[in-house]
Structures are given as structure tokens and as C-alpha cells.
Amino acid sequence: MTATVETATLTSADRCDRCGAQAFVRVELASGADLLFCGHHARQHETRLREIAVAWLDESERLNA
């Protein structure tokens, strides 16, 4: 099971590792590395990412704010 974590809010300086758009999802891996994704790429790869993630921070609700 992947934990949802409360960490520092992602800012406009945080960019998607896949396309460079603003990141709204941070995925922490067991190695300690973080991956950042825009909402689109987080949803596109969510199934596989949740299998390997130890923590998942999703701030995509800010897109509609």
C-alpha cells in the first residue's frame, strides 16, 4: 500500500520529469529519489507508479482552484 504524505507544497518551479510542465504530483521511491509529474503524466502512469512508490503527494486539485 502506498502512503499519501504531507510534505512541502509543490511550486511553479517544480517541473514534470516527463514533459517539463508544472508538476502537481510527487512520487517518492524506496531509494529516496523523487519523481515529479504533471497531472496528465501522473494519471497516465499511475498504476505502475503506485506499485513502486513508497509515498504519493497529489496536489492536482490546485488545477481547478
C-alpha positions in Angstrom: 0.0 0.0 0.0 1.3 3.4 -0.9 1.2 6.1 1.7 -0.1 9.6 1.0 2.3 12.1 2.5 2.1 15.7 3.6 5.3 17.3 2.5 6.2 20.7 1.2 3.8 22.1 -1.3 5.0 21.8 -4.9 5.7 25.2 -6.5 5.6 26.5 -10.1 9.4 25.9 -10.1 8.7 22.1 -9.8 8.6 20.7 -13.3 7.3 17.3 -14.7 10.1 14.9 -15.3 8.4 13.7 -18.4 7.4 16.9 -20.3 8.5 19.9 -18.3 5.1 21.2 -17.4 4.3 22.3 -13.9 4.4 19.3 -11.5 1.4 18.6 -9.3 2.3 15.0 -8.2 5.4 14.0 -6.3 6.2 10.2 -6.2 8.8 9.0 -3.6 10.6 5.8 -4.4 12.2 3.4 -1.9 15.6 4.6 -3.0 14.8 8.0 -1.6 14.5 9.6 -5.1 11.5 11.7 -6.0 9.8 11.8 -9.4 7.7 14.8 -10.3 4.8 14.7 -12.8 2.1 16.9 -14.2 -1.4 15.7 -13.7 -1.6 14.2 -17.2 1.5 12.1 -16.9 0.8 11.1 -13.3 -2.6 9.7 -14.4 -1.1 8.1 -17.5 1.5 6.2 -15.4 -0.3 5.9 -12.0 -0.9 2.2 -12.0 2.8 1.4 -12.4 4.0 4.3 -10.2 1.8 3.2 -7.3 3.3 -0.2 -7.4 6.8 1.2 -6.8 6.1 4.3 -4.8 6.5 4.5 -1.0 4.8 7.9 -0.9 2.5 9.8 -3.2 1.7 13.6 -3.0 -1.1 14.7 -5.3 -1.8 18.4 -5.5 -3.7 18.2 -8.8 -6.8 19.7 -7.1 -5.0 23.0 -7.3 -5.6 22.9 -11.1 -9.2 23.8 -10.6 -8.6 26.4 -7.8 
